[in-house]
């Protein structure tokens, strides 16, 4: 597959942010499979620093538990603004 030199690809953080803004929940395994993101918790940290209100729910069965992240609400300003 060939790409144009000026074609820009979304970063893993942008892809996770976009999924959460669409109302999707996200687990570390889903982030790895969909976006190749090994450290979803670091991405969530950065998105929280940007002002997103993201909930964490610990889910799992038996002794295995993992985090599931979901956007509670969007930021009040600057969601669509990029500079």
C-alpha positions in Angstrom: 0.0 0.0 0.0 1.4 3.4 -1.0 0.8 6.7 0.7 1.3 10.2 -0.4 4.1 12.1 1.3 1.7 14.8 2.6 -0.9 12.3 3.9 -1.1 12.4 7.7 -2.1 9.5 9.8 -3.9 9.9 13.1 -1.8 9.1 16.2 -2.8 6.4 18.6 -3.9 9.1 21.0 -6.1 10.7 18.3 -7.6 7.4 17.4 -8.5 6.5 21.0 -9.8 10.0 21.5 -12.0 9.7 18.4 -13.4 6.3 19.5 -14.2 7.6 23.0 -15.9 10.7 21.5 -18.1 8.4 19.4 -19.3 6.8 22.7 -17.2 3.7 22.5 -15.7 2.1 25.6 -12.0 1.0 25.4 -10.0 -1.7 27.1 -6.2 -2.2 26.8 -6.7 -5.3 24.6 -9.0 -3.5 22.3 -6.6 -0.5 22.0 -3.8 -2.9 21.2 -5.8 -4.8 18.5 -7.3 -1.7 16.9 -4.6 0.9 17.2 -1.4 -1.0 18.2 -1.4 1.0 21.5 0.5 -0.9 24.2 -0.1 1.7 26.9 -3.7 2.7 26.9 -3.4 4.0 30.5 -0.8 6.6 29.4 -3.1 7.7 26.5 -6.0 8.0 28.9 -3.8 10.1 31.3 -2.9 12.5 28.4 -6.5 12.8 27.4 -7.5 13.6 31.0 -4.8 16.2 31.0 -6.4 17.7 27.9 -9.6 18.0 29.9 -11.6 14.9 29.0 -13.7 13.4 31.8 -13.0 9.7 31.4 -14.3 7.0 33.8 -12.4 3.8 34.7 -14.3 0.7 35.5 -12.4 -2.5 36.6 -14.0 -5.4 34.8 -13.1 -9.1 34.4 -13.9 -12.6 35.5 -12.2 -14.5 38.3 -8.8 -13.3 39.2 -8.2 -11.4 36.0 -9.2 -7.8 36.0 -8.6 -5.0 33.6 -9.7 -1.4 33.1 -12.4 -0.3 30.7 -12.4 3.4 29.9 -15.4 5.5 28.8 -15.9 9.2 28.2 -18.3 10.6 30.7 -18.8 13.9 28.9 -17.0 16.1 26.4 -15.0 19.1 27.3 -16.9 22.3 27.4 -14.7 24.1 24.9 -12.1 23.5 22.3 -13.1 19.9 21.4 -13.1 20.7 17.6 -10.4 23.3 17.7 -6.9 22.4 16.5 -4.0 24.7 15.9 
